[in-house]
Amino acid sequence: WKPANNGYPIIIKSIFTSFSSISALIIASASTQVTVTSEDLEIRTKDVRVKIVAAVKGDSNIIGYVKDGSKISFNDGKKDLGGGFRFSGKFSEGGSVMTVQARSDKPASKNVETIKITGNLDVLLASKSSTHIVKKTEFKKGDEMKAGDDLKFTVIGIGEHKRNDRAIEIILNFTRKQPGKILEIKGMRFYSEAGALITSEKQSSSSYKIFGKDTTKLNYLLKDGPKSNKIAKMEIDLWADLKKVTVPLDMTLIP
């Protein structure tokens, strides 16, 4: 197939049957192609579970999905089972593939021949990023700094890791003035006073609201940093062209 010259999306639906009962739906345009498939269909005593796999071709990366806007429903041919997406997405190296689990709200009927899935997945894509640099003589708990026009962050914890006295743990809270979840943080880097890049690893990430403000908390472990809090520079990469692509779901799976 080829994209339409008028720029409108082409929707091509194809169903495949295999051990994992894979079914696919492709939405294509001149610039972006997102493919959604299913894997590991499980009919359990209490529910039906399946993994939804989104893949993108081209220069874009899959950043995540909007859980509030994404919907999924299961039907076993005899009754509607409801359903929803569970947990955050898991990503391949490079960000071209995201896997998220979905479950029904009700158990399936006995001896079902097919499971039909309908709904939509709001996938977040980006390809370009910008880097914001923050320098200080010393970073300490309570410091507030800006990362872009609308995004700011606060150091809510910094010091030696409890179980590794050769490492530093730093915890940052990101907030913004305008409402909306903080999704544009691509990554961070930390540098010593000598200008050396400190080996770091993101330990955890969580999002919630504080006094009505959307907040993202990031916890980093700096593995070869100094024992003191003498981090001299932070670099924060932010996605500059974040966009949402709504992918319809219409799959018939064979157990």
Disulfide bonds with the S-S distance in Angstrom:
none
